[in-house]
Amino acid sequence: GFAGLVRLLMVALPGDAPKTVTFGVILVMYKGAQGAPTSARTRDEALALAKTLAEEAKADFKATVQKGDKGSMENAGRMPRGMLEPAPESVLFGLAKGAVSDPVETPHGFWIMQRIE
């Protein structure tokens, strides 16, 4: 059940992983993702765009946020562990401060995350 999933997540993260992080996110939606318009790009198009944006974001996250879909933000605030799906959670909480992730698939589309704190 859910408790087992949470325990699994805790094990997957290094012992020194933070309990909360502040992060930014670039969202790349595709047709069929939660909240995506019916006119959204295909998943393949979204993945290609997300890979390009991830490379740009590693050089300048702030500028690249402007190229993401609605919902992208330079600072999405503080997030405690256990709020996200396992994939984005393990990536986000495994990032070093200032680091930018590769695209991660979530129910909302692809996320490119930067750990601020």
BELVENJO-V187444 format. One record per pair of residues at least 24 apart in sequence whose C-alpha atoms are under 6 Angstrom apart, sorted by sequence separation. I is the first residue (numbers start at 1). J is the second residue. D is the distance in Angstrom with one decimal. If there is no record, write none. Layout:
I/J/D  I/J/D
This chain:
26/65/5.5  28/68/5.9  27/68/5.4  28/69/5.6  26/68/5.3  27/69/5.4  58/100/5.6  27/72/5.1  26/72/4.4  25/72/5.4  25/73/5.5  54/102/5.7  24/73/5.7  24/74/4.6  24/75/4.3  23/75/5.7  24/76/5.1  23/76/5.7  50/103/5.9  22/77/5.2  22/78/4.2  21/78/5.4  21/79/5.4  20/79/5.4  20/80/4.2  20/81/6.0  19/81/5.9  34/107/5.8  33/107/5.7  34/108/4.6  33/108/4.9  33/109/5.5  29/109/4.4  28/109/5.6  28/110/5.1  27/110/5.8  27/111/4.9  26/111/5.6  26/112/5.0  25/112/5.6  25/113/4.5  24/113/5.6  24/114/5.1  23/114/5.4  23/115/4.5  23/116/5.0  22/116/5.3  22/117/5.0  21/117/5.5
